[in-house]
Amino acid sequence: MVEVTPLPLEPRASRRRDDFWREARGEGPFGETFREDRPSAPRRSGARKGAGQEEAPEKKRRARAPRESEGGTVALTGASGFIGLGLLRRWVEEEADRTIVVADLQKPPVEDKRIKYYRVDLTEPTADAALAAILKKEKCETLVHAAFLTNPNHDLTQAHEVEVIGTMHVLHAISEARVRKLVVSGTTQSYGANPTNPNFLTEEHPLRARARDRYLHDRVEVEKEVERFTRKHPETIVTVLRTCWIMGRTVNNFVTRFFSRSVVPTLLGYDPLLQFVHEDDAVEAFHRCVARDFPGIYNIVGSGVLPISTLLKLAGKPHLPILHPVAYPLAEALWLAQAVEAPSVFLDYLRYLWVADGDKARVEMGFEPKYSTKEAWMSFVGSRRLRKYQAR
């Protein structure tokens, strides 16, 4: 195990995006002045796959012949998170010739002689230079960037530093080290839960998470930075995988803890469809994108959808319907008092439709989830029941 401790750094200050580029440039870390964001591509017309509706006529997607990756050394950020840890374990179990470079604040919980650990704090001002040096030294061909928060954070400045500034450091390091491929962890929550959403959200749909939802607003900003990088560096293969809510035996975050309550709060008069992806399927999608080249953005979702009411019935859980004019201010007050794990905008995702279309991943990546939304949910429910039984 190799560990490199960086030299003492200057005291960290809170930095927004523009401050970061001023520190990093001549004319910017990639040698240019960024253009304004391109307008998002218009979403395809017509409701698709809705109950009682015929599918709108569309052009069939043509599957792209994926290029086999030559393997080699892969770098990973966020090795302690769910996606990072799942990938790490799978590489260790299945790929004897794979060298894994972990760049993180803490040593990964998996021990193996093929894992090389470097302590890197992506919020530090010189993190991009430190990471670039590691990538060059280890001759990394691929980097999986999964160093994102799994829960909303009351410290908005720290959250912005970790997610947005940290991603900028990663992009700058990849450019400097000429890494061939980047795989980024995203979320379908970035589309936003909105009453005007179509039945199924494709990858071309604009990211409309509400600006006051800082947890997701930072994730949207991350994707904008990745898009700019992709336009500036067409030689780099860039893949963004947007997963829906992940369910399974081992997932533990604010969403699973919300649904683990003995009584689940719901919004009176609202029963939106939800979709989940099983934890094994989520890791498989990332593993597939490291093994082969799939440039672009992909929704990673399980098959099928179910309304909240059905999900709770399957789990045998009672629910407490609350009028939304009461629920939102109550939830916000509890969030400010740090009595709940998510701000009031989380309720939008229990109120409006935000189901993502997984056709692109199925056709172009050949990604076929082994578990449906119902099966992913029941895996989660069964594991929680077993834990309660074992605790008796």
N, C-alpha and C positions, 0 to 999 in steps of 0.2 A: 504494500500500500504506500503510495507516494503522497506526501502532503507538503504543499508549499504555502507558507504564510507570507502574505504581501508585506512590503515595507510600510512603516507607519504613514498614514495618510492625513491630509489636512482635515480639520473638523468638518463634518458634513453639514451642509445647509439645505434648506428646502429649495428645490429647483423645479420649475415648470419646464415645458418642452423648449421654449425659446432660449431659456438660460442654458440648458444643456448644450444646444448647438453653438452658442457663443463660446462656451468653454472648449468645445471640441474642434473648432475650425480655425484655419484659413478661411475658406468659403463654405465650411460645413464638413462633417465627417466623411461625406461621400463626394466632396468637391463641387457642390452645386448649390443653387438656391431652389428650394422646392416650389413647384407650381401649386396652384390651388387644386383641391381635390376634384377629380372628375365627377360629374353627376352620376349617380348610381344608374345602372341599366334599368330600364322600365321592366316591371314584372310582367310575366306572361298573362295575357288576358284570359278571363274565364275561370270559374271555380272548378277545382279539380278534386275528384275523389270524395266529394261531399256525400253525406247520406242522402239517398233518393235522387241523386243527380248523375247525369251522364258525364263522362270525361270530355272535356273540351278537346277538339282536334288539335294535335300538336305534331311538330316534326319529331321523328324518332331520333333519340340520341344515338350517335355512332360511337361504339366503344373504341377507345384509343388503345393501341398496342403498347402496354407498359414496358419501359426499359428496365431490365434486370439490373439492380444495383450490384456493384462489385463487392459489396460488404466493406471490410476494413474496420477502421476505428470510428466509433460513434460517440459523440459527446451528449451529455444530458444535464439540463438544469431542472431543479424542482424534483430531485430524486426522492424526497420524503413525502411528496404528495401522492395522491392515488394513482394518477396516470404514470408518473415517473417511477414509482415503486413497482407497479405492475409490469412495466416494460423491463425494468432492471431484473426482476425475478425471472421473467420469461427468457431474456437473453442468457442469463446464467444457466438456466435449466436446459435450453434447447440449442444454443449456439456455442460450441466448444472453442471455435476459432475467433470469436468476437472479442475485441478489446473495447472496454467501456471506460470513458473518461467522465467522471462526475464532478461538476463545478457547482458547488453549493456551500451554504453556511455551515451545515452539519454533515458529518459522515453518514453515508447511507446505512440503513439497518441491515443491508445484505452484505455478507462478507464473502469475497472470492478473490483469488489471485489475479483474475483478469480485470478487476475494477481498480482504476487509478483515481484517487480522490485528491482534489485541489480545493482548498478553502477559498471561495470567491463570494464577496458580498456585492450583488448587482446594484445596490444603491450607492456605493462609494463612487466618488468622482473619477477615479482611475480604473474602474472595473472593466471598461472596454479594452484598455491596453493590457491589463492582466489576463483577461480571457483570451484575447487575440494571441498573446504569447504562448498560452497553454495549447490552443488549437494548432498553432504552428509546430510547437514542439512535438505534439503527439500525432501530427499529420491526420487530423480528424477530417473525414469526408462528409459526415452528416452530423447535424446538431438538432436535438429535439428540445424545444423550449417549452417547458411545462411549469415554470416557476411563477405560478399565479395563486392568489388567495382563494381558498375554498369557502370562505365565509365573509360576509360584509364586515368591515372594520370601522370602528368609531374614529380612529385616527386617520382622517382623510388624506393628510399629507403623507404619512407613511405608506398608505395604500397606493397612492399615486407614484411614489418613489419606487416601490417594489414592482408594480405592473408596467407603468408607462416608461419611466426612466430606465428601469431594468431592461425592458425590451429594446430601447434605443441602444443601450450598451451592447446587447447581444448582436443587434444588426450591424453596429459599427465594427465589432470584433469579427463577425463573419466576413464583412467586406475586406477588412485588413488581412485576415488569414486565408481568404479565398476558399472558404468552405464550399463544397459542391452543392450541398442540399440542406435546407432548413425545413423542419416540421414544427408547426406552432399549434398549441392547444387553444381552441376557442369554445364558444358556447352558443347554442341556439337562443338563449335568453337575450342575446344582443339584438335580435330582431325586435324585441319589445312585445309586450302583451297589449294589444290595441283592438278596440271594437271594430276597426276598419280592416283588420288583417284578412287576407283570403283564407280559404279552407286549409291550404298547404303553402308554406313559405319556401320558395326556392332560394338557391344561393344568390340569385340576382336581386333579391328583395333588399331594399335599403335597411340598414341597421337603425332601428328607431327606439332603442331603449331610452327611457325618459332621462332628461338631463339632470334632474334632481336625484336620480338613482346613481350615486357616485360609484357604487360597486360595479355596476354594469357600464356606466359612462366611461370608466377607465378601460374596460375591455374593448369598447367600441374604438376608443382612441388608439389602443394597441393595434387593432386591425387596420386602421388608417395608416399608421406608421409602417406596418408590414406591406401594405399595398404600395406606398411610396417607394419602399426599398425594392419591391418586385419590379416596378416600372423602371427604376434606375439601374437595376442589375439583372437583366434578362438572362445572363449566363448562370445565375443561381436558381436551382430548382426550389421553389417555395410552395409548401403545402400547408393549408390551414384546415384543421378538422374541428368543426363545430358540433360538439356533442350536446344532446338534450340531457335532461336530468338522468344521472346514472344511478341505477339501483342494483342491489345484490347483497351478498352475505357480509361483505367487509366494508362497504362504503359507509363513511361516517362524516356527515357534514350538516349544515343547518337545515337542509331540505329533509334529509332522512330523520333528523331529530324532531322536526316539526310533525312529520307523519308518524313518529313513534309515540306521540302523546296518547294518553288514555282516552282523551276526548279531543277531537280535532276541530278547531274553529273553521267555519266556512262562511261564505257570504250569502245571505238570504236572497233567493231568486236567481242565483247563478250556479251553473253546473257545467263548466267548460270541459272539453276533451283534453286529456293529457297524454303524453307519450313518454316512455322511458327507454333507455338502452341498458342492457345488462352489462355489468362490470367486465365480464370476459369479452364481450363483443367490443366494448370501447377500447380495451387494450389491444385486441386483435386488429382494429383499424389502424392504430398507430404503428403496430409491429409491421403491418403490411406496407405502410408508407415508408418505413425505413428500409425494408427489404427490396422494394421496387419504387420506381419513380412515378408519382402521380401529381404533377404540378396543378395548382388550382385550389379552390375552396370546396369543401364537401360537408354536407350535413350527415352526421352519424347518429342514426336513430333506430330504435327497434321497430318491428312491424306492428301495425295496428294502433288504435287509440281507444281510450276508455274515459268516460266521464268520472269526475271526482266521486260522485255518489256511488257508482258501481265499485270503484276502487276501495272505498271505505267499507262497503258491504262485504266484499271479498275478504277484507282484513278483519271483519267482525268488530269494527270500531264505531262507536257512536260519534256523532258530530254535533257541533253547536252552531246553528245558523245565526248570523249577526247582520243587522242592517248595515249596509256599507257606509252611510253617513256617520254611523257610530263607530264602525270597525276601524276606519282610517285614522281618525284622531286618537283613538284609544291605542292602536298599534304604534303610532308615532310617539306618543307619550311614554309607552313602555320601552321603546327603543332608546329614547333619550335618557331614560332612567336605567338603561342597560339591563332591563329585566327580560328582554327577548333578543333573539339573535339576528333579526332582520328588520329593516325599516319598513314603514307602511307601504312603500311602493311594491313590496313583495306580494301584497294582496292582489295587485293587478294580474299576477300569474295564476291566481285562483279565481279570477273573474272573467278574463277575456281569453280568446283563442290565440295560441302561438305555436301551432303544430307545424313542424318542418317537413319538407319533402326530401326523402332519402333516395330518390331515383338516380340522381347523378352518381352517388357513391356505388350504387348497385350496378349500374351499367359500365361506368368507366373504371372503377376500382375492382369490380367483381366482389364487392362487399355484401354478403348476405348474412344478416344477423341470425345467430342460432336461436335466439330467444325473442319472443314477442314482448310487447309492452306488458301484457298480462303475466307472462312467465317471469319477466324481470321483477315485477311488483311482488309476485308470490314468493320469489326467492328472498326478497327483502323481508317480507312479512314472516315467512317461515323461520328465518334466522333470528328475528326478534323474539318470536314465540319460544324458540329453543333456549335463548339466553335467559328469558324469564323463568323457564322451567328449571334450568340448571342453577339459577340463583336461589331457588327455594331450599 
